[in-house]
Amino acid sequence: MTGMGVEAGAQAARARALAVLRIRSRALAVALLPAAVAVILLAGTVGDRLEGPVWDAARWVLTPFAVLVLLAAAGIALVVARARPAMSPTVPVTEEAAPDLYRMVRDLADRLDVPAPSAIALTPDCDSWLEDRTHPAHAPPPAEEHRDIAGAGKQAHRRHPVAPVLVIGSPFLWWMRVGELRAVLAPVIAGTGPSAHPDIAAARRFVRGLDAAVAVASEPRRDPVSRAVLAGVGWVARLLLRSCRVHAAELERGVAAAAAERAQAVDYGLRIVAQEQVGLAYAGWDRLLTRVALPAWRMGRWPSRLDAGVVAALTELSRRDRLAEGFASRLGERPACDLLEEPGTVDEAASLLAARLFHGGPAGPGPDWSPVDWSAYPDEVVDRKWRLDAARLHRVLDAMGVRPATGPTAPATAAPTLSRVLDHLTDTSPAWTAGNTGATGPAAGSTGPGPDTAPSEAAGPPPGRPDPLDDEDLAGTTVPSATLAARLSAELAREEAAPSPAAPSPASPSPTPDPAALWDDRALPLFPLQLPRTARELLADHLTAMVCCAAMDTAGATPGLDWLDGPTLLIDGERTADLAPKVLTLIEDGDATPLRVWLSQLGIRPEKPVRLG
């Protein structure tokens, strides 16, 4: 039954591939038709059969037209053939760096009776796929291309077409066990069988070439002639792509069905368990990137062991989640990362690629883009992040002319204190409403910008940006909170708009340029993790940072790392999890009593100066 399913899926894929190739043949026939008619007209003059003014006029008109069509078709075909298809940014894994992994993949390919992948690469994502890299710009050197990759004599003659590259999600290698990874990769590797069929390979090359030609035609050009020519190329390529769309989708669906049927006989029971681990790995990876890695990336640091962090995050998730009880038994089995000779080096390369894809930045470490170990993360990222946010908060308060804290416990100097922030945000005025413009000046309780305040500091948002004061997210907050949140949002926008040494620029190439780079540095990040934070979220983050700084400087608290929630405050070694609701109460209601009670209970002195920066 499985063999019949495999054959049915393969036949469906081949039928769709032939449909795509027929579209290619029709396009070629349309391009050759004027030339064929012109040849007939010219040949008619030999036997004096097509004579007369009408035939002469037809020859004079159609012959140049046919030449133009042939030149245009040749140009389009050249662009389609030479255009470089998109290729996923990955970390290549050589056979010397992972002999056991290559051996496992080859054994699996032999068991499935399909060609082995030509190479293995890792991607910083929870997915795995096959990728054709047979384009001349992607192809390996001839010595490597003709090497017997499978190590079996029966495959030595299979040099054309070259098998695709196996791309594996790097979190899988660290979280999954060897047997689980084998079960997950079985349906993927089974897809190399249909990929070796000449018709399917030719149809895929044609579709990829059209897609690459559209990308080339979409690139901005200054020369009007080039723009006009490439616009025509793009129009033809899009037309052909629309004609191939349904057939190409059904082709891939048939290949996937055939691969899934072929893999049914390999570790079927284990695959069910492995698929559960795929979902768990994706959840942990997403939390690690957005809660832990993103704060570091924003300040020019990139965690160098993200994949190892996945294990820690999922272990913590399993400890908290009652549904994951019994997971410890599987941790005793051999992890898939043991198939690598140097897991740490591979993890660092994948972590840098993840930072570039999801956030942007240079291709290599530098003074403003440096790696950070997990052991140093609390001190070098969490502590620094809180103090930078607290410093920005006080800079904005200075620009707004907010007075230092007053009272018998206030410090004698104008040093930054938490009390200054609490006093300013404590307010009983009506709640802010979206679109309210009554507080665009200095907030209640302030004296207005001082004589030394720079105009840029007291101004609103940069040109072209919406006014944060009109943000509906601020509705329901107090007037001081809304005004301060808007000023913080504008200040952060100005900082992000300023040129940063960590950001690549078209005029200044990367310190370690790669001539075979797979993406355009100016387009980074390719997959941004989060939308810009709202003004309310920015204010909550900065106020929390100020509270944490006060706790560290006056109550002996320490910065910590929660694998699922990111930066956290530790008091007596215990994580504080009840700070956020009290911060929101202050922002929304102008009531600082819950937060002051919380500070008093933990021995935090809001009137004491804190260290910033």
VOGU-3710 file (C-alpha; in Angstrom, 3 decimals, decimal comma):
1> mtgmgveaga> 0,000/0,000/0,000  2,854/2,332/0,819  4,531/1,597/-2,517  1,324/2,437/-4,371  1,062/5,740/-2,455  4,646/6,637/-3,287  4,125/5,858/-6,953  0,880/7,845/-7,096  2,499/10,897/-5,532  5,508/10,629/-7,827
11> qaararalav> 3,318/10,307/-10,914  1,288/13,344/-9,889  4,501/15,340/-9,397  5,853/14,241/-12,785  2,576/15,173/-14,477  2,703/18,658/-12,997  6,378/18,978/-13,948  5,492/18,154/-17,547  2,757/20,803/-17,415  5,327/23,393/-16,335
21> lrirsralav> 7,696/22,316/-19,075  4,868/22,582/-21,629  4,386/26,210/-20,576  8,084/26,746/-21,157  7,800/25,127/-24,594  4,787/27,266/-25,487  6,663/30,401/-24,508  9,551/29,310/-26,728  7,136/28,570/-29,585  5,575/32,024/-29,277
31> allpaavavi> 9,041/33,584/-29,421  9,973/31,530/-32,516  6,688/31,986/-34,374  7,490/35,391/-35,960  10,881/34,079/-37,040  9,276/30,998/-38,591  6,802/33,136/-40,550  9,626/35,426/-41,661  11,622/32,431/-42,907  8,642/31,232/-44,907
41> llagtvgdrl> 8,186/34,661/-46,456  11,859/34,913/-47,318  11,900/31,388/-48,730  8,934/32,286/-50,946  11,099/34,661/-52,942  13,271/31,787/-54,147  10,529/30,117/-56,176  8,822/33,351/-57,198  5,690/32,178/-55,414  5,191/34,933/-52,843
51> egpvwdaarw> 5,729/37,949/-55,010  3,944/41,241/-55,131  3,793/44,478/-53,157  1,755/42,914/-50,348  4,231/40,109/-49,759  7,155/42,492/-50,031  5,615/44,779/-47,406  4,969/41,767/-45,151  8,597/40,715/-45,477  9,888/44,225/-44,706
61> vltpfavlvl> 7,680/44,502/-41,615  7,839/40,987/-40,229  11,556/40,303/-40,661  12,746/43,136/-38,393  9,938/42,330/-35,974  11,031/38,688/-35,850  14,620/39,732/-35,203  13,491/42,002/-32,363  11,381/39,216/-30,852  14,289/36,787/-31,076
71> laaagialvv> 16,645/39,275/-29,432  14,113/39,983/-26,685  13,518/36,266/-26,119  17,261/35,621/-25,998  17,694/38,452/-23,502  14,874/37,179/-21,301  16,231/33,628/-21,488  19,693/34,915/-20,576  18,341/36,794/-17,546  16,336/33,753/-16,425
81> ararpamspt> 19,348/31,472/-16,838  21,894/33,810/-15,240  19,738/35,272/-12,447  20,805/33,948/-9,086  17,915/32,188/-7,323  17,297/33,113/-3,712  19,074/30,889/-1,231  18,427/30,656/2,481  21,201/32,059/4,719  22,619/29,046/6,534
91> vpvteeaapd> 25,667/27,804/8,409  27,426/25,140/6,289  28,445/21,958/8,080  31,275/20,085/6,423  31,696/16,351/6,666  34,879/16,832/8,675  32,916/18,867/11,251  30,122/16,289/11,614  31,072/12,822/10,329  28,486/11,087/12,518
101> lyrmvrdlad> 25,715/13,352/11,269  26,645/12,705/7,647  26,811/8,983/8,365  23,336/9,014/9,889  21,912/10,920/6,908  23,514/8,527/4,411  22,277/5,467/6,264  18,796/6,956/6,300  18,983/7,706/2,560  20,107/4,125/1,838
111> rldvpapsai> 17,230/2,753/3,882  14,780/4,961/1,991  16,448/4,048/-1,319  16,932/7,677/-2,352  20,038/9,736/-3,195  21,799/11,205/-0,184  21,794/15,020/0,152  24,843/16,656/-1,370  25,641/18,606/1,816  24,229/19,632/5,203
121> altpdcdswl> 23,651/23,128/6,539  22,031/24,585/9,644  19,440/27,329/9,911  18,599/29,282/13,080  14,954/28,242/12,954  12,743/25,317/13,928  12,321/23,821/10,468  14,079/21,494/8,043  13,946/21,308/4,263  15,818/20,444/1,062
131> edrthpahap> 17,294/23,277/-0,973  18,541/23,036/-4,533  21,825/24,883/-4,977  22,751/23,707/-8,457  22,914/27,229/-9,891  26,469/27,976/-11,129  26,866/30,629/-8,434  25,937/28,087/-5,760  27,528/24,931/-7,124  30,555/23,388/-5,357
141> ppaeehrdia> 33,902/22,928/-7,101  33,994/20,126/-9,687  36,091/17,900/-7,440  33,395/18,052/-4,770  30,474/17,950/-7,196  31,550/14,619/-8,680  32,473/13,022/-5,380  30,537/9,912/-4,448  28,668/11,494/-1,543  26,624/8,455/-0,633
151> gagkqahrrh> 29,640/6,215/-0,397  27,885/3,505/-2,375  28,895/2,203/-5,769  25,353/2,134/-7,060  25,165/5,942/-6,714  28,536/6,774/-8,259  26,959/7,452/-11,637  24,337/9,862/-10,251  26,229/13,060/-10,893  23,472/14,970/-12,683
161> pvapvlvigs> 21,356/16,416/-11,309  23,186/17,079/-8,060  21,193/16,173/-4,954  19,852/19,103/-2,925  21,318/20,360/0,335  19,720/19,226/3,597  18,979/22,251/5,822  18,348/21,386/9,486  16,989/23,669/12,174  19,821/24,192/14,660
171> pflwwmrvge> 17,527/24,083/17,771  16,604/20,523/16,779  20,209/19,377/17,146  20,453/20,593/20,733  16,999/19,693/22,037  16,238/16,446/20,201  17,795/13,076/20,794  19,530/11,256/17,934  16,593/8,916/17,327  14,109/11,797/17,336
181> lravlapvia> 16,179/13,794/14,835  16,411/10,741/12,584  12,637/10,334/12,659  12,036/14,014/11,893  14,496/14,040/8,988  13,181/10,865/7,334  10,359/12,553/5,345  12,687/15,395/4,391  15,455/13,167/3,090  12,903/11,057/1,245
191> gtgpsahpdi> 12,275/14,112/-0,928  15,643/13,664/-2,647  14,114/10,812/-4,645  11,711/12,934/-6,719  14,352/15,680/-6,918  16,539/13,353/-8,981  13,904/12,944/-11,704  14,994/14,969/-14,772  11,536/16,425/-15,500  10,935/17,530/-11,918
201> aaarrfvrgl> 14,440/19,003/-11,671  14,002/20,892/-14,961  10,595/22,249/-13,941  11,960/23,453/-10,605  14,925/25,147/-12,292  12,577/26,948/-14,673  10,319/28,229/-11,880  13,291/29,298/-9,745  14,829/31,086/-12,713  11,604/33,008/-13,324
211> daavavasep> 11,413/33,969/-9,666  15,028/35,151/-9,724  14,392/37,126/-12,922  11,472/38,928/-11,252  13,770/39,815/-8,356  16,418/41,161/-10,740  13,826/43,223/-12,601  12,563/44,663/-9,306  15,958/46,048/-8,295  16,141/49,865/-8,475
221> rrdpvsravl> 18,093/51,191/-11,462  19,208/54,744/-12,274  19,614/54,201/-15,999  16,218/54,742/-17,688  17,118/52,348/-20,513  17,945/49,568/-18,047  14,742/50,272/-16,136  12,675/50,002/-19,323  14,384/46,783/-20,469  14,139/45,115/-17,072
231> agvgwvarll> 10,516/46,202/-16,728  9,755/44,211/-19,873  11,712/41,232/-18,573  9,841/41,409/-15,272  6,464/41,571/-17,035  7,188/38,441/-19,086  8,607/36,575/-16,067  5,555/37,440/-13,934  3,238/36,322/-16,720  4,984/32,959/-16,958
241> lrscrvhaae> 5,043/32,592/-13,174  1,295/33,152/-12,993  0,834/30,480/-15,645  3,016/28,029/-13,691  1,685/28,850/-10,212  -0,929/26,116/-9,888  1,203/23,438/-11,517  4,257/24,305/-9,398  2,215/24,155/-6,184  0,727/20,799/-7,131
251> lergvaaaaa> 4,183/19,542/-8,108  5,553/20,303/-4,639  2,452/18,824/-3,033  2,942/15,598/-4,985  6,635/15,444/-4,050  5,776/15,959/-0,377  3,101/13,258/-0,493  5,468/10,790/-2,108  8,209/11,578/0,414  5,837/11,213/3,365
261> eraqavdygl> 4,604/7,849/2,087  8,134/6,590/1,523  9,172/7,587/5,051  6,263/5,766/6,715  8,365/2,648/7,149  11,155/4,441/9,044  10,719/5,024/12,785  6,982/5,648/12,448  6,232/5,337/16,165  9,142/7,536/17,194
271> rivaqeqvgl> 8,117/10,186/14,679  4,948/10,923/16,660  7,008/11,675/19,756  9,518/13,645/17,705  6,786/15,871/16,238  5,741/16,788/19,774  9,312/17,842/20,451  9,253/19,987/17,288  6,368/22,020/18,694  8,044/22,289/22,083
281> ayagwdrllt> 11,335/23,393/20,513  9,533/26,061/18,492  7,845/27,469/21,611  11,116/27,602/23,543  13,024/29,089/20,615  10,458/31,851/20,162  10,521/32,777/23,860  14,326/32,718/23,938  14,637/35,029/20,936  11,994/37,584/21,929
291> rvalpawrmg> 12,539/37,665/25,705  16,260/36,920/26,087  18,164/37,529/22,836  16,329/40,658/21,690  17,286/42,840/24,706  20,933/41,929/24,126  20,759/42,562/20,375  19,267/46,010/20,941  22,350/47,058/22,902  24,934/45,594/20,520
301> rwpsrldagv> 25,530/42,232/22,213  24,611/38,843/20,799  24,348/35,693/22,954  26,827/33,235/21,496  25,106/30,029/22,666  21,491/30,404/21,623  21,005/26,712/20,862  22,343/25,723/24,261  19,955/28,304/25,687  17,069/26,455/24,040
311> vaaltelsrr> 17,840/23,432/26,186  17,863/25,569/29,336  14,631/27,331/28,343  12,790/24,112/27,529  14,088/22,468/30,683  12,677/25,378/32,679  9,417/25,175/30,735  9,182/21,468/31,436  9,802/22,106/35,119  6,942/24,622/35,266
321> drlaegfasr> 4,528/22,789/32,968  2,820/19,838/34,615  2,061/18,365/31,187  5,777/17,845/30,584  6,410/15,583/33,555  8,673/12,669/32,759  10,746/14,596/30,247  13,902/13,920/32,255  14,012/10,303/31,046  14,592/11,391/27,441
331> lgerpacdll> 17,371/13,765/28,508  19,399/10,717/29,450  19,561/9,689/25,797  22,247/10,930/23,431  21,531/14,483/22,209  21,751/15,099/18,484  24,400/17,807/18,972  26,811/14,999/19,859  26,858/14,256/16,137  28,950/17,433/15,722
341> eepgtvdeaa> 32,668/17,468/16,391  32,632/21,001/17,878  29,092/21,893/18,966  30,206/25,168/20,590  31,720/26,532/17,385  28,640/25,603/15,359  26,350/27,104/17,999  28,274/30,386/17,902  28,031/30,588/14,102  24,300/29,851/14,182
351> sllaarlfhg> 23,796/32,407/16,963  25,525/35,142/14,958  23,415/34,282/11,909  20,252/34,433/14,032  21,256/37,882/15,291  21,780/39,099/11,735  18,556/37,621/10,358  16,255/38,706/13,157  17,880/41,977/14,188  20,629/43,016/11,759
361> gpagpgpdws> 24,236/43,911/12,409  27,734/43,267/11,082  28,851/39,884/9,832  31,481/39,537/12,547  32,210/40,640/16,114  33,424/44,159/16,771  33,630/46,763/19,541  29,933/47,622/19,157  28,744/44,123/18,225  30,321/41,598/20,580
371> pvdwsaypde> 29,286/38,155/21,829  28,215/37,501/25,400  28,225/34,223/27,334  25,237/33,144/29,378  27,250/33,373/32,597  27,980/37,071/31,907  24,502/37,912/30,603  23,059/39,285/33,902  25,937/41,700/34,517  26,754/42,684/30,941
381> vvdrkwrlda> 23,237/42,829/29,505  20,578/42,991/32,214  22,371/45,447/34,513  23,492/47,620/31,618  20,051/47,620/30,002  18,340/48,751/33,209  20,832/51,535/33,835  20,689/52,793/30,257  16,875/52,883/30,406  16,964/54,630/33,785
391> arlhrvldam> 19,431/57,201/32,434  17,175/57,870/29,427  14,195/58,297/31,759  15,989/60,958/33,789  17,258/62,718/30,663  13,687/63,091/29,480  12,592/64,326/32,916  15,402/66,887/32,811  14,285/68,038/29,357  10,735/68,383/30,653
401> gvrpatgpta> 11,953/70,497/33,572  10,710/68,107/36,262  12,030/69,155/39,674  14,051/66,726/41,815  12,239/64,958/44,639  11,326/67,136/47,607  10,736/66,379/51,273  12,756/65,589/54,388  14,160/62,363/52,884  15,203/63,936/49,582
411> pataaptlsr> 18,955/63,942/48,832  20,875/67,176/49,229  22,094/67,033/45,616  20,181/66,688/42,347  21,218/63,053/42,018  18,722/60,785/40,191  16,328/58,996/42,520  13,301/56,775/42,170  11,302/59,198/44,328  11,591/61,863/41,637
421> vldhltdtsp> 9,851/59,556/39,160  7,198/58,404/41,632  6,367/61,969/42,665  6,033/63,075/39,060  3,753/60,195/38,023  1,548/60,411/41,111  -1,457/62,328/39,856  -5,206/62,477/40,356  -6,121/64,307/37,149  -8,566/62,754/34,655
431> awtagntgat> -7,340/59,914/32,483  -5,701/60,630/29,168  -7,765/60,153/26,019  -6,411/59,471/22,550  -6,047/62,661/20,535  -6,030/64,894/23,639  -3,672/67,775/22,955  -4,043/69,545/26,249  -0,737/68,339/27,699  1,676/68,652/24,814
441> gpaagstgpg> 3,623/71,149/26,902  5,326/70,403/30,226  3,474/67,916/32,390  1,676/68,822/35,582  4,066/69,407/38,432  6,925/70,566/36,176  8,453/73,996/35,618  8,813/73,759/31,863  12,048/73,457/29,879  14,942/75,197/31,518
451> pdtapseaag> 17,162/77,798/29,833  19,798/75,183/29,089  17,413/72,669/27,512  18,306/71,889/23,916  15,520/72,501/21,399  15,796/68,911/20,140  15,252/67,583/23,641  12,084/69,604/24,217  10,681/69,038/20,740  8,154/66,417/19,744
461> pppgrpdpld> 8,709/63,328/17,606  11,005/63,407/14,568  9,495/64,531/11,242  7,525/61,827/9,482  6,681/59,936/12,679  3,191/59,947/14,221  2,818/61,856/17,455  2,949/59,311/20,315  0,455/61,475/22,192  -2,187/60,391/19,676
471> dedlagttvp> -1,522/56,713/20,408  -4,759/55,027/21,439  -2,680/52,719/23,625  -2,167/55,663/25,990  -5,905/56,021/26,559  -6,733/55,316/30,195  -3,397/56,527/31,561  -2,845/59,715/33,545  -1,738/62,931/31,885  1,831/62,822/33,362
481> satlaarlsa> 2,170/59,170/32,279  0,958/59,901/28,762  3,224/62,925/28,368  6,275/61,135/29,738  5,568/58,073/27,580  5,335/60,249/24,479  8,611/62,029/25,290  10,344/58,687/25,899  9,045/57,351/22,590  10,313/60,416/20,734
491> elareeaaps> 13,702/60,263/22,471  14,135/56,583/21,631  13,110/57,234/18,025  15,835/59,882/17,737  18,417/57,499/19,175  17,445/54,749/16,753  17,515/57,173/13,814  21,076/58,235/14,649  23,814/56,278/12,802  25,193/53,432/14,872
501> paapspasps> 28,613/51,793/14,427  26,910/48,411/14,881  24,653/48,932/11,871  26,033/48,119/8,411  26,073/50,905/5,874  26,260/50,652/2,085  29,257/53,000/2,025  31,228/51,102/4,652  31,438/47,365/3,999  31,651/44,759/6,711
511> ptpdpaalwd> 35,096/44,322/8,270  35,047/40,719/7,071  33,346/40,894/3,642  32,169/37,637/2,131  32,138/37,630/-1,681  29,684/34,729/-1,628  27,264/36,398/0,789  23,760/35,012/0,474  21,868/38,171/1,336  22,063/41,927/1,000
521> dralplfplq> 23,298/43,547/4,210  21,197/46,619/3,498  18,026/44,510/3,734  18,719/43,234/7,252  16,969/42,215/9,362  15,178/39,817/7,045  12,758/38,584/9,719  12,195/41,208/12,442  11,027/39,626/15,688  8,769/42,329/17,052
531> lprtarella> 6,861/45,413/16,059  8,028/48,686/17,649  7,034/48,953/21,285  4,102/51,205/22,140  4,564/54,329/24,234  2,860/52,643/27,202  5,199/49,646/26,981  8,237/51,931/26,774  7,186/53,800/29,891  6,555/50,552/31,787
541> dhltamvcca> 9,978/49,212/30,740  11,782/52,390/31,821  9,943/52,628/35,127  10,683/48,963/35,857  14,337/49,566/35,024  14,446/52,477/37,480  12,907/50,342/40,233  15,434/47,575/39,564  18,344/50,034/39,694  17,108/51,318/43,042
551> amdtagatpg> 16,774/47,763/44,324  20,319/46,882/43,270  21,867/50,048/44,716  19,921/50,255/47,999  18,746/46,739/48,864  21,484/44,438/47,566  19,378/42,959/44,758  21,100/41,418/41,742  20,254/41,150/38,048  19,233/37,715/36,848
561> ldwldgptll> 18,229/35,796/33,755  14,971/33,916/33,421  15,211/31,587/30,433  11,559/32,133/29,516  10,907/35,732/30,585  14,314/37,340/30,059  15,828/39,905/32,476  14,615/39,495/36,045  15,359/41,003/39,441  16,698/38,685/42,160
571> idgertadla> 16,297/39,553/45,831  17,986/37,122/48,206  18,387/34,833/45,203  14,633/34,685/44,557  12,971/36,038/41,447  10,500/38,911/41,957  7,405/38,241/39,910  4,923/40,771/41,320  6,431/44,073/40,179  4,628/44,508/36,837
581> pkvltliedg> 1,064/44,956/38,218  2,209/47,701/40,603  4,012/49,540/37,813  0,870/49,427/35,663  -1,225/50,766/38,561  1,057/53,781/38,793  0,955/54,396/35,040  -2,783/53,945/34,588  -4,185/55,343/37,842  -1,409/57,630/39,088
591> datplrvwls> -1,460/55,672/42,373  2,029/54,949/43,726  0,811/53,427/47,019  1,018/49,729/45,957  4,513/50,254/44,552  5,703/52,185/47,625  4,383/49,431/49,923  6,196/46,831/47,812  9,422/48,840/47,981  9,107/49,221/51,764
601> qlgirpekpv> 8,546/45,505/52,285  11,728/44,652/50,376  13,836/47,379/51,992  14,280/49,398/48,796  14,973/53,109/49,465  13,427/55,206/46,650  14,925/58,456/48,036  18,524/57,203/47,703  20,537/58,155/44,591  21,100/55,448/41,990
611> rlg> 23,945/54,899/39,559  23,039/55,431/35,905  24,770/54,378/32,715
//
